[in-house]
Amino acid sequence: MRNSRLGIVSVTIGAVLPLILVIFIISLFLSGSRKSSAANLVMSAAMLFAVAAPFLHFLGAAIGIGGLFTKKTKKVCPVVGTILNIMLGISGLLLWALLISKMSWGFR
């Protein structure tokens, strides 16, 4: 039996998305408080990616669930990818909910 390709894609999505977010955060800290156009571009790309990442994790979970139903393939990668993406997707949504609730607190 071979590994499920959908499972491998799901695990890859679950592992790569947090790494990209960490790279964005490191580049923002390295740019410091400079107000250059490159720093603004990195900041806007990081914010766009941070908004899209939980939804991409749920897409990875859906791909992992699809990999669970493929026949004649190992189920390890789809299970790991599904669990990883669901955990990271839920934590990302909870983090966004926390940030939004703290931001709207000052407007009451």
Secondary structure, 3 states (H helix, E strand, C coil): CEECHHHHHHHHHHHHHHHHHHHHHHHHHHHCCCCCHHHHHHHHHHHHHHHHHHHHHHHHHHHHHHHHCCCCEECHHHHHHHHHHHHHHHHHHHHHHHHHHHHHHCCC
